[in-house]
Amino acid sequence: MGLVERRNLVLTAVAVLTVVSLGALAWQWYAGPPAVADGRAATLGGITTEIRQAAWVDFDHGHVMDGQGGFMMPDQMMPGAPKSDEVRLGVTLTLANTDGQAHGFSLVEEFSLVGGTVAEPSPPAADTIGGLSRLGPGAAVDGTIYFDVPVPSEQDPPLYLQWRREGEAVRILVPLTEDAPKHQHG
């Protein structure tokens, strides 16, 4: 095979990959957002996720240094706490293996928060499940995934837990029963 034939073969392969990539991108763009689950549970790839509750975590008491409502701690003195105008939302859920074989999962790669004032999907800030990344047949784990998001108002769209797994995606409505705490720094 000569130099010209190899170059033509490489150019053809690049062209085919480009067309396939553009087709996949167009498919995602035209397909729109993931489906919305009926109720508080959804099943993808052998695992069922059920949201049990959602609650705001109030950090403002930790920012007051003297306990008397005085000087506010700056963000640098509160590592891991939500920054500036963000608040932390804890979504308590159950992950259950509803299949006959073991399944791996990744909270960070699979879950995000969308809706409200969130412009881009918000990744988890923390969780209580830790290093667990696999569920055996019939096994389940309860835990909380925390997200740091801008303070939503009553006029903002609802918040959804977005779950992407094995090429599928679904949004589950986050059941909020209280207003977000005010998060202000002085």
Residue, then its C-alpha position, 0 to 999 in steps of 0.5 A: m500500500g502506497l503513501v497516497e492510499r494510506r493517506n486516503l484511508v486515514l482521511t476516509a476514517v476521519a471523515v466517517l468518525t466526524v459524521v458519526s460524532l456529529g450524528a450522535l451530538a445532533w441526536q442528543w440535541y434533538a432528543g431533548p432532556p431526559a424523561v421525567a419519572d412517574g413518582r419518586a423512583a426510576t430503574l436504569g441498568g438493573i438498579t432502582t433509585e427511589i428518593r425518600q426525602a430532600a432537605w436543605v442543610d443550614f450552614d449559616h450558624g457555622h459561619v458566625m464566629d462569636g455565636q452572638g450573631g457577630f462577625m461572619m467567617p469567610d468561605q476560606m475558613m469553611p472548606g467544603a461548605p457551599k460558596s457565596d450565594e449557594v445552599r446545600l441540598g441533601v437528597t436522601l435516597t435508596l439504591a436497590n439492585t433489582d436484577g439477578q446479577a451484581h451491578g456497579f454504580s458511580l454517584v459522581e458520574e451518574f447523578s446531578l441536580v438540574g432545574g431551579t436556577v441551575a444553568e448546568p447540571s450540578p454534580p454532587a458536593a458530598d454523599t454519605i454512601g462513601g466508597l461503595s460502588r457495587l450492589g449484589p443481587g437484591a442488595a440495597v443501600d440508603g444514603t444522602i447525596y448533597f448538592d450545592v446550588p444557587v438559592p432558588s425562589e418560588q418562581d423558579p422551575p422545580l429541581y430534578l435529580q438527573w440520573r444517567r446510566e448505561g446510555e439512558a437518562v431520567r429525571i426524578l422530581v426532588p420533593l421539597t417541603e420547605d424553602a431554602p435557607k438564606h445563605q449570605h456572607g457579610 
